[in-house]
Amino acid sequence: MIRNIVFFLTFTLISAKFKFDNYTLYKILPENANDIQVLRNIQENDRRYDFWTNPAPILDFVNVMSSPEHKNDLEVILNDNGIKFTVSMSNVQEAINKENLGTYTSRNLRSMRWDSYYTLDQINNWLDDLVARYSDVATIIVGGETYEGRQIRGVKISHGSGKRAIFIESGIHAREWITIATTNYIIDRLLRSNNEDIKAIAREFDWYIFPVTNPDGYVWSHDEFRMWRKNRRPIRSEFGVDLNRNWNSNWFLHGSSMDPSTDIYAGNGPFSEVETRTLSEYIRSLSGQIDLYLSMHSFSQLLLLPFGNSTQGYANYNDAMNIGRRAMGALSVRYGTQYVTGNIAEAIYLATGGSIDWVKEALNIPLVYCYEFRDKGQYGFLLPADQIIPNSEEVLDSLVDLIFQAKRFGYMNSANSANNVKMSTLNLLSVLAIILYTY
C-alpha cells in the first residue's frame, strides 16, 4: 500500500472513508526484460505507487495506481525508459462511487441479488437465512477467528455422510470483492440450482465454503479504505499482515516483505496471524477428506497451481495442468473469457507463504488450485457489479468441468477414495486370476 496513505490513516483520526479523488490507474505494457526490471525497481524502491499486479514476463500488463501528486513522476520514468502505457482510470474514486452496494433484508432470500456487492454483516445474515431454509443439507461452520474477534464463518453443504470433500476459501485479500460475490453465488447455486450437472456435484461431495476469510480487512475495505488488502493487526505504527504470505510453506522465501507498511508484509513468522493459524487448524482437521481445494482471488484471469518457489513441476503437476487447462476451456465457452494455467512461479512470479502451497505440501491434497478472476487490467480490483453474474457463471462452468476432468484422470471418482483403490485392486486381481485360469 502506498506509504503516505497508510501513514495518514494510522496517525489521523478520520470520520469518513479515504477518497481516491483523481488517483490514476495505469495499464503499463512491458515488452522486454528491461521494461520488467525497471518496473520491479519502482515497485521495490518507490512506495509512492500501488502495484495492483506484479511485473512478470508472462503477463502482458502491469496495473499501477498513483496519487495525483506523483503521477507525473511515474510518467516521466516510463517515458524516459520507452515503456508504453495507457490510463485505465483517470479518477479511481469515480469507479468506487459507481460500485453497486446492495441491501440484504433478513429472512428474505430474494433480496440477495447478483448485481451488487454486500457488507460482511449482510453476507452473514444471508448465510444464516440460507442455512435455515436448507437446514436438511446446509449448516453454518466456523473455520477460525480474527484479530478483532470476528468469526471466519462458512457453510457446509452435505447430502449424506461418508463423502469426499471440496474446500473453497475466498476473500483473504480484502479488496478483492468479486471473489466473495462469486463464492456466494456458488453457494447459492449448489443449494438452489435446477441444473442437473450442478445438482449432481452438490450431492456427490461435502462442500466446505468460506466466502470471507479476512473479515476484519473486508469490513475496513467497506468502511474506511476501499483498496485495503491485509488483516488489521497493528504492527508498531502500521497495520496489517498479508494473510496470503503468512502460511507455513517456504515462508518469506519469495514475493514478500518484512516492512509492515507494504501490502506484502509476511508477518513476524509463519502462522503469526490468528486468521491463518486457526483456519489452517480447521483445514488440517479435514485433510483426510479433501479431494479438491480452491482459493479464489482476483485479478488477471489465471488458474494457478502450487508451488510459488520454483517453476519446476512438483507432485502431480502434469495431471493438475491437464485437468486445469481443460476446465479453463469450459470456462471460455460462455463468454469467451481466456485464462492462462500454470504454477504460481511460472504463470506470474515467485511468491511463497500462500494457502495453496501449504495445503499441497503439508496435507498432500490431490488437486489444489487458485483462481485469479476477471479482468485483464481495465478495472482490476474494482470490477463493476454488472460483471458479477458473468464472472460467476463462467467460474461455475469451469468448476463443474474441473470435477469431470478430474474423474477422467482418476481423481475424485468415489465417495470413498480408499475403498475405491481397494476395489480397483481387487478387480484387477480378479481379471488376472481369470486370465491365468484360462491359460
Sine and cosine of phi, psi and omega as CSV:
sin_phi,cos_phi,sin_psi,cos_psi,sin_omega,cos_omega
0.00,0.00,0.50,-0.86,-0.03,-1.00
-0.88,0.47,0.80,-0.59,-0.16,-0.99
-0.86,0.51,-0.69,0.73,-0.09,-1.00
-0.93,0.36,-0.45,0.90,0.06,-1.00
-0.94,0.34,-0.72,0.70,0.00,-1.00
-0.89,0.46,-0.66,0.75,0.03,-1.00
-0.86,0.52,-0.69,0.72,0.01,-1.00
-0.87,0.49,-0.70,0.72,-0.03,-1.00
-0.94,0.34,-0.51,0.86,-0.06,-1.00
-0.95,0.30,-0.65,0.76,-0.17,-0.98
-0.96,-0.30,-0.01,1.00,-0.04,-1.00
-0.89,-0.46,0.75,-0.66,0.09,-1.00
-0.98,0.20,0.86,-0.52,-0.04,-1.00
-0.81,-0.59,0.45,-0.89,0.00,-1.00
-0.89,-0.45,0.04,1.00,-0.02,-1.00
-0.70,-0.71,0.30,-0.95,0.03,-1.00
-0.89,0.45,0.51,-0.86,0.13,-0.99
-0.92,0.39,0.69,-0.72,-0.02,-1.00
-0.97,-0.25,0.72,-0.69,0.03,-1.00
-0.99,-0.16,0.67,0.75,-0.01,-1.00
-0.87,0.49,0.81,-0.59,0.06,-1.00
0.90,0.44,0.26,0.97,0.21,-0.98
-0.94,0.34,0.60,-0.80,-0.08,-1.00
-0.93,-0.38,0.71,-0.70,0.14,-0.99
-0.97,-0.24,0.87,-0.49,0.01,-1.00
-0.99,-0.15,0.59,-0.80,0.20,-0.98
-0.94,-0.35,0.97,-0.23,-0.09,-1.00
-1.00,-0.09,0.64,-0.77,-0.17,-0.99
-0.87,-0.50,0.98,0.19,0.02,-1.00
-0.91,0.41,0.62,-0.78,-0.06,-1.00
-0.91,-0.41,-0.19,0.98,-0.05,-1.00
-0.40,-0.91,0.03,-1.00,-0.05,-1.00
-0.90,0.44,-0.55,0.83,0.01,-1.00
-0.91,0.41,-0.67,0.75,0.05,-1.00
-0.86,0.51,-0.69,0.73,-0.01,-1.00
-0.90,0.44,-0.65,0.76,-0.01,-1.00
-0.92,0.40,-0.62,0.78,0.06,-1.00
-0.86,0.51,-0.70,0.72,-0.01,-1.00
-0.92,0.40,-0.62,0.78,0.04,-1.00
-0.90,0.43,-0.62,0.79,0.03,-1.00
-0.90,0.45,-0.65,0.76,0.06,-1.00
-0.90,0.45,-0.72,0.69,-0.04,-1.00
-0.87,0.50,-0.66,0.75,-0.09,-1.00
-0.99,0.16,-0.45,0.90,-0.18,-0.98
-0.88,-0.47,-0.17,0.99,-0.06,-1.00
-0.78,-0.63,0.99,-0.15,-0.10,-0.99
-0.98,0.19,0.10,1.00,0.02,-1.00
-0.95,0.31,-0.28,0.96,-0.13,-0.99
-0.90,-0.44,0.64,-0.77,-0.03,-1.00
-0.98,-0.22,0.95,-0.30,0.02,-1.00
-0.99,0.13,0.93,-0.37,0.03,-1.00
-0.98,0.21,-0.45,0.89,0.15,-0.99
-0.75,-0.67,0.40,-0.92,-0.03,-1.00
-1.00,-0.07,0.61,-0.79,0.07,-1.00
-0.88,0.47,0.83,-0.56,-0.02,-1.00
-0.48,-0.88,0.59,-0.81,-0.08,-1.00
-0.86,0.51,-0.59,0.81,-0.11,-0.99
-0.97,0.22,-0.42,0.91,0.01,-1.00
-1.00,0.07,0.70,-0.72,-0.05,-1.00
-1.00,-0.06,0.17,0.98,0.05,-1.00
-0.47,-0.88,0.35,-0.94,0.12,-0.99
-0.69,-0.72,0.82,-0.57,0.06,-1.00
-1.00,-0.06,0.78,-0.62,0.03,-1.00
-0.73,-0.69,0.74,-0.67,0.07,-1.00
-0.97,-0.23,0.68,-0.73,0.01,-1.00
-0.78,-0.63,0.57,-0.82,0.15,-0.99
-0.95,0.32,0.37,-0.93,0.00,-1.00
-0.88,0.47,-0.47,0.89,-0.03,-1.00
-0.94,0.35,-0.42,0.91,-0.16,-0.99
-0.88,-0.47,0.04,1.00,-0.08,-1.00
-0.91,0.41,-0.60,0.80,-0.01,-1.00
-0.90,0.43,-0.62,0.78,0.03,-1.00
-0.88,0.47,-0.66,0.75,0.02,-1.00
-0.90,0.43,-0.70,0.72,-0.01,-1.00
-0.90,0.43,-0.58,0.82,0.06,-1.00
-0.89,0.46,-0.70,0.71,0.02,-1.00
-0.88,0.48,-0.71,0.70,-0.03,-1.00
-0.91,0.42,-0.71,0.70,-0.01,-1.00
-0.91,0.41,-0.66,0.75,0.00,-1.00
-0.89,0.46,-0.47,0.88,0.00,-1.00
-0.99,-0.17,0.11,0.99,0.05,-1.00
0.91,0.41,0.50,0.87,-0.03,-1.00
-1.00,-0.08,0.82,-0.58,-0.04,-1.00
-0.97,0.23,0.51,-0.86,0.05,-1.00
-0.38,-0.93,0.37,-0.93,0.16,-0.99
-0.77,-0.63,0.22,-0.98,0.06,-1.00
-0.98,-0.20,0.91,-0.42,0.03,-1.00
-0.98,0.18,-0.62,0.78,0.05,-1.00
-0.63,-0.78,0.79,-0.61,0.06,-1.00
-1.00,0.03,-0.28,0.96,0.04,-1.00
-0.55,-0.83,0.99,-0.12,-0.08,-1.00
-0.86,0.50,-0.56,0.83,-0.04,-1.00
-0.89,0.45,-0.53,0.85,0.04,-1.00
-0.89,0.46,-0.65,0.76,0.04,-1.00
-0.92,0.40,-0.62,0.79,0.04,-1.00
-0.90,0.43,-0.67,0.75,0.00,-1.00
-0.89,0.46,-0.46,0.89,-0.04,-1.00
-1.00,0.06,-0.13,0.99,0.04,-1.00
-0.88,0.47,0.76,-0.65,-0.06,-1.00
-1.00,0.06,0.95,-0.32,0.01,-1.00
-0.99,-0.14,0.87,-0.49,-0.06,-1.00
-1.00,0.06,0.16,-0.99,0.09,-1.00
-0.81,-0.59,0.90,-0.43,0.04,-1.00
-1.00,-0.05,0.74,-0.67,0.02,-1.00
-0.98,-0.18,0.85,-0.52,-0.04,-1.00
-0.82,0.57,0.63,-0.78,0.01,-1.00
0.90,0.43,0.41,0.91,0.07,-1.00
-0.68,-0.74,1.00,0.09,-0.09,-1.00
-0.86,0.51,-0.47,0.88,-0.01,-1.00
-0.93,0.37,-0.29,0.96,-0.01,-1.00
-0.98,0.19,-0.14,0.99,0.15,-0.99
-0.99,0.13,0.93,-0.37,-0.06,-1.00
-0.95,-0.33,0.39,-0.92,-0.05,-1.00
-0.96,-0.27,0.42,0.91,0.14,-0.99
-0.85,-0.53,0.41,0.91,-0.07,-1.00
-0.54,-0.84,0.40,-0.92,0.15,-0.99
-0.98,-0.20,0.47,-0.88,-0.11,-0.99
-0.77,-0.64,0.42,-0.91,0.04,-1.00
-0.97,0.23,0.19,-0.98,0.01,-1.00
-0.88,0.48,-0.72,0.69,-0.01,-1.00
-0.87,0.50,-0.66,0.75,0.01,-1.00
-0.91,0.41,-0.65,0.76,0.03,-1.00
-0.89,0.46,-0.70,0.71,0.01,-1.00
-0.90,0.44,-0.63,0.77,0.06,-1.00
-0.89,0.45,-0.66,0.75,0.03,-1.00
-0.90,0.44,-0.69,0.72,0.03,-1.00
-0.86,0.51,-0.68,0.73,0.03,-1.00
-0.87,0.50,-0.70,0.71,-0.01,-1.00
-0.92,0.38,-0.61,0.79,0.00,-1.00
-0.90,0.44,-0.70,0.72,0.02,-1.00
-0.92,0.40,-0.61,0.79,0.05,-1.00
-0.89,0.46,-0.63,0.78,-0.01,-1.00
-0.95,0.32,-0.58,0.81,-0.06,-1.00
-0.89,-0.46,0.74,0.68,-0.11,-0.99
-0.91,0.40,-0.29,0.96,0.01,-1.00
-0.96,0.28,-0.37,0.93,-0.04,-1.00
-0.78,-0.63,-0.20,0.98,-0.11,-0.99
-0.84,-0.54,0.63,-0.77,0.07,-1.00
-0.65,-0.76,0.49,-0.87,0.13,-0.99
-0.97,0.24,0.70,-0.71,0.07,-1.00
-0.82,-0.57,0.46,-0.89,0.03,-1.00
-0.87,-0.50,0.89,-0.45,-0.07,-1.00
-1.00,-0.10,-0.11,0.99,-0.01,-1.00
0.22,-0.98,-0.25,-0.97,-0.01,-1.00
-0.62,-0.78,0.14,-0.99,-0.09,-1.00
-0.87,-0.49,0.17,-0.98,0.02,-1.00
-0.85,0.53,-0.64,0.77,-0.04,-1.00
-1.00,0.07,0.13,0.99,0.13,-0.99
1.00,-0.02,0.18,0.98,0.05,-1.00
-0.99,0.14,0.37,-0.93,0.12,-0.99
-1.00,0.02,0.56,-0.83,0.19,-0.98
-1.00,-0.02,0.99,-0.14,-0.16,-0.99
-0.99,-0.15,0.56,-0.83,0.06,-1.00
-0.54,-0.84,-0.20,-0.98,-0.01,-1.00
-0.76,-0.65,0.69,-0.73,0.21,-0.98
-0.97,-0.26,0.77,-0.64,0.07,-1.00
-0.91,-0.42,0.86,-0.52,-0.06,-1.00
-0.56,-0.83,0.76,-0.65,0.03,-1.00
-0.97,-0.24,0.33,0.94,0.03,-1.00
0.48,-0.88,0.31,-0.95,-0.07,-1.00
-0.99,0.15,0.27,-0.96,0.11,-0.99
0.99,0.17,0.27,0.96,-0.03,-1.00
-1.00,-0.10,0.45,-0.89,0.15,-0.99
-0.95,0.31,0.26,-0.96,-0.18,-0.98
-0.86,-0.52,0.48,-0.87,0.18,-0.98
-0.86,-0.51,0.75,-0.67,-0.06,-1.00
-0.88,-0.47,0.77,-0.64,0.02,-1.00
-0.80,-0.61,0.78,-0.63,0.12,-0.99
-0.79,-0.62,0.61,-0.79,0.02,-1.00
-0.55,-0.83,0.14,-0.99,0.07,-1.00
0.96,0.30,0.32,0.95,0.03,-1.00
-0.94,0.34,-0.44,0.90,0.18,-0.98
-0.98,-0.22,0.91,-0.42,-0.27,-0.96
-0.87,0.49,-0.58,0.81,-0.12,-0.99
-0.98,0.21,-0.10,0.99,-0.06,-1.00
-1.00,0.04,0.92,0.39,-0.13,-0.99
-0.88,0.48,-0.55,0.84,-0.05,-1.00
-0.88,0.47,-0.49,0.87,-0.01,-1.00
-0.91,0.41,-0.63,0.78,-0.01,-1.00
-0.94,0.34,-0.69,0.73,0.01,-1.00
-0.88,0.47,-0.68,0.73,-0.02,-1.00
-0.93,0.36,-0.64,0.77,0.04,-1.00
-0.90,0.43,-0.64,0.77,0.09,-1.00
-0.88,0.47,-0.63,0.77,0.04,-1.00
-0.88,0.48,-0.67,0.74,0.02,-1.00
-0.88,0.48,-0.69,0.73,0.06,-1.00
-0.84,0.54,-0.74,0.67,-0.03,-1.00
-0.86,0.51,-0.71,0.70,-0.04,-1.00
-0.93,0.36,-0.59,0.80,0.03,-1.00
-0.89,0.45,-0.47,0.88,-0.01,-1.00
-1.00,-0.10,-0.47,0.88,-0.23,-0.97
-0.84,-0.54,-0.13,0.99,-0.10,-1.00
-0.96,0.29,0.53,-0.85,0.13,-0.99
-0.99,-0.15,-0.01,1.00,0.04,-1.00
-0.93,0.36,0.78,-0.62,-0.11,-0.99
-0.91,0.42,-0.59,0.81,0.01,-1.00
-0.91,0.41,-0.67,0.74,0.01,-1.00
-0.93,0.36,-0.67,0.75,0.05,-1.00
-0.87,0.49,-0.59,0.81,-0.03,-1.00
-0.92,0.39,-0.71,0.70,-0.01,-1.00
-0.95,0.32,-0.50,0.86,0.05,-1.00
-0.89,0.45,-0.63,0.78,-0.04,-1.00
-0.98,0.18,-0.48,0.88,-0.16,-0.99
-0.98,0.22,-0.45,0.89,-0.10,-1.00
-0.82,-0.58,0.37,-0.93,0.27,-0.96
-1.00,0.09,0.75,-0.66,-0.05,-1.00
-0.93,-0.37,0.80,-0.59,0.10,-0.99
-0.90,-0.43,0.93,-0.36,-0.18,-0.98
-0.78,-0.63,0.82,-0.57,0.00,-1.00
-0.86,-0.51,0.97,-0.23,-0.05,-1.00
-0.93,0.37,-0.59,0.81,-0.11,-0.99
-0.79,-0.62,0.99,-0.13,-0.01,-1.00
-1.00,-0.07,0.01,1.00,0.12,-0.99
-0.77,-0.64,0.92,0.40,-0.10,-0.99
-0.86,0.52,-0.66,0.75,-0.03,-1.00
-0.87,0.49,-0.73,0.68,0.01,-1.00
-0.90,0.43,-0.62,0.79,-0.01,-1.00
-0.91,0.42,-0.67,0.74,0.06,-1.00
-0.87,0.49,-0.69,0.73,0.00,-1.00
-0.90,0.44,-0.59,0.81,0.00,-1.00
-0.92,0.38,-0.44,0.90,0.07,-1.00
-1.00,0.10,-0.69,0.73,-0.19,-0.98
-1.00,0.05,-0.54,0.84,-0.19,-0.98
-0.77,-0.64,-0.68,0.73,-0.21,-0.98
-0.53,-0.85,0.99,-0.17,-0.17,-0.99
-0.84,0.54,-0.53,0.85,-0.12,-0.99
-1.00,-0.09,0.32,0.95,0.00,-1.00
-0.93,0.37,0.63,-0.78,-0.08,-1.00
-0.89,-0.45,-0.63,0.78,-0.23,-0.97
-1.00,-0.01,-0.09,-1.00,0.17,-0.99
-0.98,0.19,-0.26,-0.97,-0.13,-0.99
-0.83,-0.56,0.39,0.92,0.05,-1.00
-0.95,0.30,0.76,-0.65,0.05,-1.00
-0.96,0.29,0.69,-0.72,0.08,-1.00
-0.80,-0.60,0.99,-0.15,-0.09,-1.00
0.82,0.58,-0.89,-0.46,-0.04,-1.00
-1.00,-0.05,0.07,1.00,-0.04,-1.00
-0.92,-0.40,0.01,-1.00,0.02,-1.00
-0.69,-0.72,0.67,-0.74,0.30,-0.95
1.00,-0.10,0.59,-0.81,0.11,-0.99
-0.86,-0.51,0.64,-0.77,0.12,-0.99
-0.95,0.31,0.96,-0.29,-0.09,-1.00
-0.92,0.40,-0.34,0.94,0.04,-1.00
-1.00,-0.08,0.33,0.94,0.23,-0.97
-0.82,-0.57,0.18,0.98,-0.18,-0.98
-0.93,-0.36,0.06,1.00,0.00,-1.00
-0.99,0.13,0.45,-0.90,-0.14,-0.99
-1.00,0.08,0.90,0.43,0.11,-0.99
-0.63,-0.78,0.97,-0.26,-0.07,-1.00
0.77,0.63,0.67,0.74,-0.05,-1.00
-0.82,0.57,0.71,-0.70,0.06,-1.00
0.87,0.49,0.39,0.92,0.04,-1.00
-0.99,0.11,-0.69,0.72,-0.02,-1.00
-0.59,-0.81,0.52,-0.86,0.22,-0.98
0.94,0.33,0.42,0.91,0.01,-1.00
-0.61,-0.79,0.06,-1.00,-0.10,-1.00
-0.66,-0.75,0.41,-0.91,0.15,-0.99
-0.98,-0.18,0.17,0.99,0.04,-1.00
-1.00,-0.09,0.93,-0.37,-0.07,-1.00
-0.93,0.38,-0.14,0.99,0.07,-1.00
-0.99,0.15,-0.17,0.99,-0.02,-1.00
-1.00,-0.02,0.30,-0.96,0.03,-1.00
-0.97,0.26,-0.28,0.96,-0.07,-1.00
-0.93,-0.38,0.47,0.88,0.09,-1.00
-0.90,0.44,0.82,-0.57,-0.15,-0.99
-1.00,0.02,0.00,1.00,-0.08,-1.00
1.00,0.04,0.06,-1.00,-0.05,-1.00
-1.00,-0.02,0.18,0.98,0.06,-1.00
0.19,-0.98,0.31,-0.95,0.04,-1.00
-0.88,0.47,0.69,-0.72,-0.04,-1.00
0.84,0.54,0.55,0.84,0.09,-1.00
-0.94,0.35,-0.33,0.94,-0.09,-1.00
-0.99,-0.16,0.65,-0.76,-0.05,-1.00
-0.89,0.46,-0.51,0.86,-0.01,-1.00
-0.90,0.43,-0.78,0.63,-0.03,-1.00
-0.95,0.32,-0.58,0.82,-0.03,-1.00
-0.91,0.41,-0.75,0.67,-0.04,-1.00
-0.96,0.28,-0.61,0.79,0.02,-1.00
-0.92,0.40,-0.63,0.78,0.02,-1.00
-0.91,0.42,-0.60,0.80,0.05,-1.00
-0.90,0.44,-0.64,0.77,0.03,-1.00
-0.91,0.42,-0.71,0.70,0.00,-1.00
-0.88,0.47,-0.67,0.75,0.00,-1.00
-0.87,0.49,-0.57,0.82,0.01,-1.00
-0.90,0.43,-0.30,0.96,-0.01,-1.00
-0.95,-0.32,0.07,1.00,-0.24,-0.97
-0.86,0.51,-0.53,0.85,0.01,-1.00
-0.97,0.26,-0.13,0.99,-0.07,-1.00
-0.95,-0.30,-0.41,0.91,-0.19,-0.98
-0.99,0.17,0.83,-0.56,0.09,-1.00
-0.99,-0.17,-0.45,0.89,-0.07,-1.00
-0.62,-0.78,0.77,-0.63,0.01,-1.00
-0.84,-0.55,0.79,-0.61,-0.01,-1.00
-0.82,-0.57,0.75,-0.66,0.08,-1.00
-0.90,-0.44,0.83,-0.56,-0.12,-0.99
-0.98,-0.20,0.81,-0.59,0.00,-1.00
-0.66,-0.75,0.14,-0.99,0.19,-0.98
-0.58,-0.82,0.51,-0.86,0.20,0.98
-0.65,-0.76,0.01,-1.00,0.10,-0.99
0.74,-0.68,-0.10,1.00,0.06,-1.00
0.88,0.47,0.91,0.41,-0.01,-1.00
-0.73,-0.68,0.48,-0.88,0.25,-0.97
-0.87,-0.49,0.91,-0.40,-0.14,-0.99
-0.96,-0.28,0.60,-0.80,0.09,-1.00
-0.94,-0.34,0.36,-0.93,0.23,-0.97
-0.90,0.43,0.55,-0.84,0.26,0.97
-0.81,-0.59,0.19,-0.98,-0.03,-1.00
-0.99,-0.16,0.05,1.00,-0.06,-1.00
-0.98,-0.17,-0.12,0.99,-0.06,-1.00
-0.30,-0.95,0.51,-0.86,0.09,-1.00
-0.99,0.14,-0.08,1.00,0.03,-1.00
-0.92,0.40,0.60,-0.80,-0.02,-1.00
-1.00,0.08,0.99,-0.11,-0.02,-1.00
-1.00,0.08,0.27,-0.96,0.11,-0.99
0.80,0.60,-0.74,-0.68,-0.05,-1.00
-1.00,-0.07,0.71,0.71,-0.07,-1.00
-0.81,0.59,-0.74,0.68,-0.09,-1.00
-0.89,0.46,-0.71,0.70,0.05,-1.00
-0.88,0.47,-0.73,0.68,-0.04,-1.00
-0.89,0.46,-0.62,0.78,0.04,-1.00
-0.90,0.43,-0.73,0.68,-0.02,-1.00
-0.89,0.45,-0.68,0.73,0.04,-1.00
-0.89,0.46,-0.73,0.68,-0.04,-1.00
-0.89,0.45,-0.70,0.72,-0.01,-1.00
-0.89,0.46,-0.65,0.76,0.03,-1.00
-0.91,0.41,-0.64,0.77,0.03,-1.00
-0.91,0.41,-0.59,0.81,0.04,-1.00
-0.95,0.33,-0.43,0.90,0.17,-0.99
-0.90,0.44,-0.66,0.75,0.06,-1.00
-0.91,0.42,-0.60,0.80,0.03,-1.00
-0.87,0.49,-0.58,0.82,-0.12,-0.99
-0.97,0.23,-0.25,0.97,-0.16,-0.99
-0.91,0.42,-0.70,0.71,-0.17,-0.99
-0.94,0.35,-0.73,0.69,-0.08,-1.00
-0.83,-0.56,0.01,1.00,0.00,-1.00
0.99,0.17,0.20,0.98,-0.02,-1.00
-0.94,0.33,0.78,-0.63,-0.07,-1.00
-0.97,-0.26,0.79,-0.62,0.09,-1.00
-0.92,-0.38,0.47,-0.88,0.15,-0.99
-0.96,-0.28,0.67,-0.74,-0.02,-1.00
-0.92,-0.38,0.69,-0.73,0.05,-1.00
0.05,-1.00,0.20,-0.98,0.09,-1.00
-0.95,0.30,0.25,-0.97,-0.14,-0.99
-0.82,0.58,-0.73,0.68,-0.10,-0.99
-0.92,0.39,-0.63,0.78,-0.05,-1.00
-0.99,0.11,-0.48,0.88,-0.07,-1.00
-1.00,0.09,-0.53,0.85,0.01,-1.00
-0.74,-0.67,-0.93,0.37,-0.08,-1.00
-0.20,-0.98,0.21,-0.98,0.09,-1.00
-0.94,0.33,0.85,-0.53,0.00,-1.00
-0.42,-0.91,0.80,-0.59,-0.07,-1.00
-0.80,-0.60,0.15,-0.99,-0.02,-1.00
1.00,0.05,0.24,0.97,-0.02,-1.00
-1.00,-0.05,0.23,-0.97,-0.10,-1.00
-0.91,0.42,-0.65,0.76,-0.11,-0.99
-0.94,0.34,-0.54,0.84,0.06,-1.00
-0.91,0.42,-0.66,0.75,-0.03,-1.00
-0.92,0.40,-0.72,0.70,-0.06,-1.00
-0.92,0.39,-0.52,0.85,0.04,-1.00
-0.96,0.27,-0.72,0.70,-0.05,-1.00
-0.96,0.29,-0.75,0.66,-0.12,-0.99
-0.99,0.16,-0.57,0.82,-0.12,-0.99
-0.93,-0.38,-0.16,0.99,0.04,-1.00
0.81,0.59,0.68,0.73,0.08,-1.00
-0.92,0.39,0.72,-0.69,-0.16,-0.99
-0.85,0.53,-0.76,0.65,-0.05,-1.00
-0.82,-0.57,0.83,-0.56,-0.07,-1.00
-0.70,-0.72,0.79,-0.61,-0.02,-1.00
-0.64,-0.77,0.43,-0.90,0.17,-0.98
-0.84,-0.54,0.85,-0.52,0.13,-0.99
-1.00,0.09,0.66,-0.75,0.27,-0.96
-0.90,-0.44,0.96,-0.28,-0.14,-0.99
-0.95,0.32,-0.13,-0.99,0.08,-1.00
-0.80,0.60,0.43,-0.90,0.07,1.00
-0.85,-0.52,-0.51,-0.86,0.01,-1.00
-0.93,-0.38,0.58,0.81,0.17,-0.99
0.95,-0.31,0.00,1.00,0.04,-1.00
-0.97,0.25,-0.74,0.67,0.00,-1.00
-0.91,-0.42,-0.43,0.90,0.02,-1.00
0.88,0.47,-0.81,-0.58,-0.03,-1.00
-0.95,0.32,-0.19,0.98,-0.05,-1.00
-0.97,-0.25,0.70,0.72,-0.02,-1.00
-0.86,0.51,0.82,-0.57,-0.03,-1.00
-0.86,0.51,0.52,-0.86,-0.06,-1.00
-0.90,0.43,-0.36,0.93,0.03,-1.00
-0.96,0.28,-0.06,1.00,0.10,-0.99
-0.98,-0.19,0.01,1.00,0.03,-1.00
-0.87,0.49,-0.76,0.65,-0.04,-1.00
-0.90,0.43,-0.78,0.63,0.03,-1.00
-0.85,0.53,-0.69,0.73,0.01,-1.00
-0.89,0.46,-0.70,0.71,-0.05,-1.00
-0.92,0.39,-0.65,0.76,-0.01,-1.00
-0.89,0.45,-0.72,0.69,-0.04,-1.00
-0.94,0.35,-0.56,0.83,0.06,-1.00
-0.92,0.40,-0.68,0.74,0.04,-1.00
-0.91,0.41,-0.61,0.79,0.11,-0.99
-0.82,0.57,-0.71,0.70,-0.04,-1.00
-0.93,0.36,-0.56,0.83,0.00,-1.00
-0.92,0.40,-0.67,0.74,0.06,-1.00
-0.86,0.51,-0.70,0.71,-0.03,-1.00
-0.96,0.29,-0.53,0.85,0.05,-1.00
-0.85,0.53,-0.69,0.72,0.02,-1.00
-0.92,0.40,-0.67,0.74,0.03,-1.00
-0.87,0.49,-0.73,0.68,-0.01,-1.00
-0.92,0.40,-0.61,0.79,0.03,-1.00
-0.85,0.52,-0.67,0.75,0.02,-1.00
-0.91,0.42,-0.63,0.77,0.03,-1.00
-0.87,0.50,-0.52,0.85,-0.01,-1.00
-1.00,-0.06,0.15,0.99,0.10,-1.00
1.00,-0.07,0.18,0.98,0.03,-1.00
-0.96,-0.27,0.38,-0.92,0.17,-0.98
0.83,0.56,0.53,0.85,-0.14,-0.99
-1.00,-0.01,-0.13,0.99,-0.09,-1.00
-0.55,-0.83,0.44,-0.90,0.13,-0.99
-0.91,0.41,-0.31,0.95,0.06,-1.00
-0.65,-0.76,0.99,-0.14,-0.11,-0.99
-0.88,0.47,-0.60,0.80,-0.02,-1.00
-0.90,0.44,-0.70,0.71,0.04,-1.00
-0.90,0.43,-0.57,0.82,0.02,-1.00
-0.89,0.46,-0.69,0.73,0.02,-1.00
-0.89,0.46,-0.69,0.72,0.00,-1.00
-0.88,0.47,-0.69,0.72,-0.02,-1.00
-0.92,0.39,-0.62,0.78,0.03,-1.00
-0.88,0.47,-0.65,0.76,0.02,-1.00
-0.90,0.43,-0.70,0.72,0.02,-1.00
-0.89,0.45,-0.65,0.76,0.02,-1.00
-0.89,0.45,-0.66,0.75,0.01,-1.00
-0.89,0.45,-0.69,0.72,0.02,-1.00
-0.89,0.45,-0.60,0.80,0.02,-1.00
-0.90,0.44,-0.69,0.73,0.02,-1.00
-0.89,0.46,-0.71,0.70,0.02,-1.00
-0.87,0.49,-0.65,0.76,0.01,-1.00
-0.88,0.47,-0.66,0.76,0.01,-1.00
-0.90,0.43,-0.67,0.74,0.00,-1.00
-0.89,0.46,-0.73,0.68,0.01,-1.00
-0.89,0.46,-0.65,0.76,-0.01,-1.00
-0.91,0.42,-0.62,0.78,-0.01,-1.00
-0.90,0.43,-0.63,0.78,-0.04,-1.00
-1.00,-0.02,0.00,0.00,0.00,0.00
